[in-house]
Amino acid sequence: MNKSELILFAQKAREKAYTPYSEFKVGAALLMTSGKIYEGCNIENAAYPVTICAERVAIFKAIAAGETDFDQLAVVADTKRPVPPCGSCRQVMSEFFSPSFSIHTCNLENEVKTVTMNDLLPYSFAASDMDK
């Protein structure tokens, strides 16, 4: 699957977002090496701290399904520039994605910026930091 096709899945996922407060819809599509795609959308809550982002929904769905061989991720929002993942998503992504993993950040104007996990979070906190 090419990145344009994956972006279309993210755009479709965006339409399912639950955003009654911010009206800021985000969609994500996570491609596994198996070819399976896990979609995610942001889901808001009146208690904002328990809101979850599209990227984490897609990642957690894959993990819950027992899949951990990630291939690439697309994220789409209605933004001026290709939408960057938030800090919380970047930290979760760094737990599961290799430093060279590709993330396609996109907007609705079909602008795409592909970055690696290392580009997004070059000095991330990792499991190895917990070693004594």
C-alpha positions as CSV (number, residue, x, y, z in Angstrom):
1,M,0.0,0.0,0.0
2,N,1.4,3.4,-0.8
3,K,1.1,6.5,1.4
4,S,-1.6,8.1,-0.6
5,E,-3.9,5.1,0.0
6,L,-3.1,5.1,3.7
7,I,-3.9,8.8,3.9
8,L,-7.3,8.1,2.4
9,F,-8.0,5.7,5.3
10,A,-6.9,8.4,7.8
11,Q,-9.3,10.9,6.1
12,K,-12.2,8.4,6.4
13,A,-11.3,7.8,10.1
14,R,-11.3,11.5,10.7
15,E,-15.0,11.7,9.8
16,K,-15.8,9.4,12.8
17,A,-14.1,11.7,15.3
18,Y,-16.2,12.7,18.4
19,T,-15.3,16.4,18.9
20,P,-18.3,18.3,20.3
21,Y,-16.1,20.7,22.2
22,S,-13.2,21.6,20.0
23,E,-14.7,20.6,16.6
24,F,-11.1,19.7,15.7
25,K,-11.3,16.3,14.0
26,V,-8.2,14.1,13.5
27,G,-7.9,10.8,11.8
28,A,-5.1,8.2,11.8
29,A,-4.4,5.1,9.9
30,L,-1.8,2.6,11.0
31,L,-0.5,0.1,8.5
32,M,0.9,-3.1,9.8
33,T,3.5,-5.3,8.0
34,S,0.7,-7.9,7.7
35,G,-1.2,-5.4,5.5
36,K,-3.9,-4.8,8.2
37,I,-4.9,-1.2,8.8
38,Y,-6.0,0.1,12.2
39,E,-7.9,3.4,12.1
40,G,-8.2,5.9,14.9
41,C,-10.0,9.1,15.5
42,N,-9.9,11.6,18.4
43,I,-12.5,11.2,21.0
44,E,-13.2,14.1,23.3
45,N,-14.7,14.1,26.8
46,A,-16.1,17.0,28.8
47,A,-13.3,16.2,31.3
48,Y,-10.6,17.1,28.8
49,P,-7.7,15.2,30.4
50,V,-9.4,11.9,29.5
51,T,-9.7,12.8,25.8
52,I,-7.7,10.6,23.5
53,C,-6.0,11.3,20.2
54,A,-6.5,9.5,16.9
55,E,-2.9,8.3,16.8
56,R,-3.1,6.6,20.2
57,V,-6.5,5.0,19.3
58,A,-5.0,3.4,16.2
59,I,-1.9,2.2,18.1
60,F,-3.9,0.8,21.0
61,K,-6.3,-1.0,18.7
62,A,-3.4,-2.7,17.0
63,I,-1.8,-3.7,20.3
64,A,-5.1,-4.9,21.7
65,A,-5.5,-7.1,18.5
66,G,-2.0,-8.6,19.2
67,E,-0.2,-6.9,16.4
68,T,3.1,-5.2,16.9
69,D,4.8,-5.2,13.5
70,F,4.1,-1.6,12.5
71,D,4.9,-0.4,8.9
72,Q,3.8,3.3,8.7
73,L,1.3,5.8,10.0
74,A,-0.8,8.6,8.4
75,V,-2.4,11.4,10.4
76,V,-4.8,13.9,9.0
77,A,-6.5,17.1,10.3
78,D,-7.9,20.3,9.0
79,T,-4.8,22.4,9.7
80,K,-2.8,25.0,7.7
81,R,0.3,22.8,7.8
82,P,0.5,19.0,7.9
83,V,-0.7,18.1,11.4
84,P,2.0,17.2,13.8
85,P,1.3,14.6,16.6
86,C,1.0,16.0,20.1
87,G,3.7,15.3,22.8
88,S,1.7,12.5,24.4
89,C,1.3,10.7,21.1
90,R,4.9,11.1,20.3
91,Q,5.9,9.5,23.6
92,V,3.5,6.6,23.0
93,M,4.8,6.3,19.4
94,S,8.4,6.1,20.6
95,E,7.5,3.1,22.8
96,F,6.4,1.1,19.8
97,F,7.9,2.6,16.6
98,S,11.6,2.3,15.5
99,P,13.6,5.5,15.1
100,S,13.3,5.1,11.3
101,F,9.5,4.5,11.3
102,S,7.6,6.7,8.8
103,I,4.8,9.0,9.9
104,H,2.9,10.9,7.2
105,T,1.5,14.1,8.6
106,C,-1.2,15.6,6.4
107,N,-3.9,18.3,6.1
108,L,-7.0,18.5,4.0
109,E,-5.3,20.5,1.4
110,N,-3.3,17.3,0.4
111,E,-0.1,18.7,1.9
112,V,2.0,15.8,3.2
113,K,5.2,15.9,5.3
114,T,6.7,12.5,5.9
115,V,8.9,12.3,9.0
116,T,10.6,9.6,11.0
117,M,10.0,8.8,14.6
118,N,13.4,10.1,15.3
119,D,12.5,13.4,13.6
120,L,9.5,13.8,15.9
121,L,11.1,12.8,19.2
122,P,14.9,12.5,18.9
123,Y,15.6,12.3,22.6
124,S,12.7,10.3,23.9
125,F,12.4,8.7,27.3
126,A,12.7,4.9,26.7
127,A,12.4,1.7,28.6
128,S,16.2,1.5,28.7
129,D,16.2,4.7,30.8
130,M,14.5,2.7,33.6
131,D,17.4,0.3,33.8
132,K,19.4,0.7,37.1
